[in-house]
Amino acid sequence: MSLLAIITGILTLANYAFLTGQIYPVFVGTFLQAVLTIVTFMTVLAYRGRR
């Protein structure tokens, strides 16, 4: 689960780089950012490791 959270974090940074470089439209970047944020929150809530 933590690996998935790290991967989505890296994809979020790549999304930001693509948006600042104007690789794709803002609407696509906003949608992708929302999906990645939801996936990250799901992994955080599903984590059952040490507390």
Secondary structure as UniProt FT lines:
FT   HELIX           2..20
FT   TURN            21..22
FT   HELIX           26..46
//
